[in-house]
């Protein structure tokens, strides 16, 4: 349920930044209700004004970037899955993570670092498995 809630937030964020039209106005609540009809597990009461306090979408450089929380979980779970495959304390895997990711820091694009470590682009299956959604 938490994952679906985070997806709701991310979709709402994307849509209000992508679809804003000054001629129509912000349509904040209409957009939020459309997203909720698509993905919400539990609909909040009509009087709820969640959007008034959802500062992530306008503050601190997060505009249309709320999805990055879930994307970070995808990367984390997939990177950790290599440790699961090779053994949690496998020295070679730990050294590869150190060399290909940690030591590189921000010197290269994050996707490039991930692929260098994992040998492929990220997959969602490890996150779904770690979240108990798949076996």
C-alpha positions in Angstrom: 0.0 0.0 0.0 2.9 2.4 0.7 4.3 1.8 -2.7 1.0 2.7 -4.4 0.8 5.8 -2.2 4.2 6.9 -3.4 3.3 6.2 -7.0 0.2 8.4 -6.4 2.4 11.3 -5.2 4.8 10.9 -8.1 2.0 10.8 -10.8 0.3 13.8 -9.3 3.7 15.7 -9.3 4.4 14.7 -12.9 0.9 15.7 -14.1 0.6 19.1 -12.5 4.0 20.0 -13.9 3.4 18.6 -17.3 -0.2 19.5 -17.9 -0.4 23.0 -16.4 -2.1 25.4 -18.8 -2.4 29.1 -17.7 -5.7 29.3 -19.8 -7.3 26.6 -17.6 -5.7 27.4 -14.3 -3.9 25.0 -12.1 -6.6 22.3 -11.9 -4.7 21.0 -8.8 -7.6 19.1 -7.2 -9.1 17.9 -10.4 -5.7 16.4 -11.4 -5.2 14.9 -7.9 -8.7 13.3 -8.1 -7.9 11.8 -11.6 -4.7 10.3 -10.3 -6.5 8.9 -7.2 -9.2 7.3 -9.4 -6.4 5.5 -11.3 -4.2 4.3 -8.5 -5.4 5.1 -5.0 -6.0 2.1 -2.7 -7.7 4.2 0.0 -9.4 7.4 -1.0 -9.1 10.2 1.5 -12.1 12.1 2.7 -13.4 14.9 0.5 -12.3 17.6 3.0 -8.7 16.4 2.9 -6.4 19.1 1.5 -3.2 17.0 1.0 -2.0 19.2 -1.9 -1.8 22.3 0.3 1.0 20.7 2.3 2.8 18.6 -0.4 5.7 21.0 -0.4 8.0 18.5 -2.1 6.6 19.3 -5.5 7.5 23.0 -5.4 10.3 23.3 -2.9 13.9 22.4 -2.9 14.3 21.6 -6.5 11.9 18.7 -6.5 9.6 20.0 -9.3 8.4 16.9 -11.2 11.1 15.0 -9.3 9.1 13.2 -6.6 9.5 10.0 -8.5 13.2 10.0 -7.6 12.4 8.5 -4.2 10.9 5.4 -5.9 13.6 5.3 -8.5 16.3 5.3 -5.8 14.5 2.3 -4.3 14.7 0.5 -7.7 18.4 1.2 -7.9 19.1 0.2 -4.3 17.1 -3.0 -4.4 18.6 -4.1 -7.7 22.2 -3.3 -6.6 21.6 -5.2 -3.4 20.2 -8.2 -5.3 23.7 -8.8 -6.7 24.9 -9.2 -3.1 22.0 -11.6 -2.5 23.1 -13.6 -5.6 26.8 -13.7 -4.8 26.5 -13.8 -1.0 26.0 -10.8 1.2 29.6 -10.7 2.4 31.2 -11.6 -1.0 34.4 -9.6 -1.1 34.5 -9.3 -4.9 31.0 -7.9 -5.1 31.8 -5.4 -2.3 35.0 -4.4 -4.1 33.1 -4.0 -7.4 30.5 -1.7 -5.6 33.3 0.3 -4.0 35.2 0.7 -7.3 32.3 1.2 -9.8 29.9 3.2 -7.6 31.3 4.7 -4.4 34.7 5.8 -5.6 33.3 7.3 -8.7 30.9 9.6 -6.8 29.4 12.2 -9.0 32.1 12.0 -11.7 29.9 10.1 -14.1 26.2 9.7 -14.8 24.4 7.5 -12.2 23.1 5.1 -14.8 26.6 4.6 -16.2 27.9 3.8 -12.7 25.0 1.4 -12.1 25.5 -0.4 -15.3 29.3 -0.7 -14.6 28.5 -2.4 -11.3 25.5 -4.5 -12.2 26.4 -5.3 -15.8 23.0 -4.2 -17.1 20.4 -1.5 -16.7 18.2 -1.5 -13.6 15.3 -4.0 -13.3 12.2 -3.5 -11.1 11.8 -7.2 -10.0 14.2 -6.9 -7.0 12.2 -4.0 -5.6 8.9 -5.9 -6.1 10.4 -8.9 -4.4 11.8 -6.9 -1.5 8.4 -5.3 -1.1 6.7 -8.6 -0.9 4.8 -8.1 -4.2 6.4 -10.9 -6.1 8.1 -14.1 -4.9 
